[in-house]
Amino acid sequence: MAEQITVQTMVAAPVAHVWAAYTSPNHITQWNFAHESWCCPSASVDLQTGGRYVARMEARDGSMGFDLEGTIHTVTPGSLFEMTLSDGRKVCTTFLVEGDRTQVITVFDAETENSVEMQKDGWQAILDNFRRYVEQPPSHRGAGI
């Protein structure tokens, strides 16, 4: 059984806004990268059981890139998003309402190519980027949240 890694953040926004930013392709492309030298030029989400999730992640200089792909298993709007990545690893993200803020917790199976610490740092950086994106003034993050 794979080791599980947990990352989390507290977002100063209502859960409806947090959920929309986490699951909408037009928002995913704005935050789904760990460092400013990377980008997410495209994303697609078929937000239903059995649906596909694909986020293209690329170095901004074009030197490398990959698709993060998965099959969605559970969708409970504003509460739970679970999928299995194309390599068989499980990812579960939970959204917990805490007043006017939302705690986002992602638990995922570690892969074997990179250290657990490196994976945790990378996924945490993406989640921190997500928080910063959602907390921006609406004029900076676009429509829909």
C-alpha angles and dihedrals in degrees: 000000000000121000112253123228125201127205126174145172139184113234120202093223139086116273093248090061093043092049093049092051092047097049106031116092094217089059098038090062089058098056112016101107133084099219137025089246087069133061141187104228095178142015137175129190127186093194101208139085107290092017124135128247118198127172119176112216120192141168107250090234090058094240095126144356145163142190118247100211133179147156116243116233106171131024119178104166112239092004119051140016119179130175144159115233120228090259091057099257118138124231123190123182120188126193116207122190114225107176108292092344133077127218112212116200123183122189117187139171113254119240122224103234098071133039118268089241092054092048093048092048092049096047091044090052090053091049091048089051088051091053092049091049095050093045093054118107110271091250089065101044103044135238129318103053 
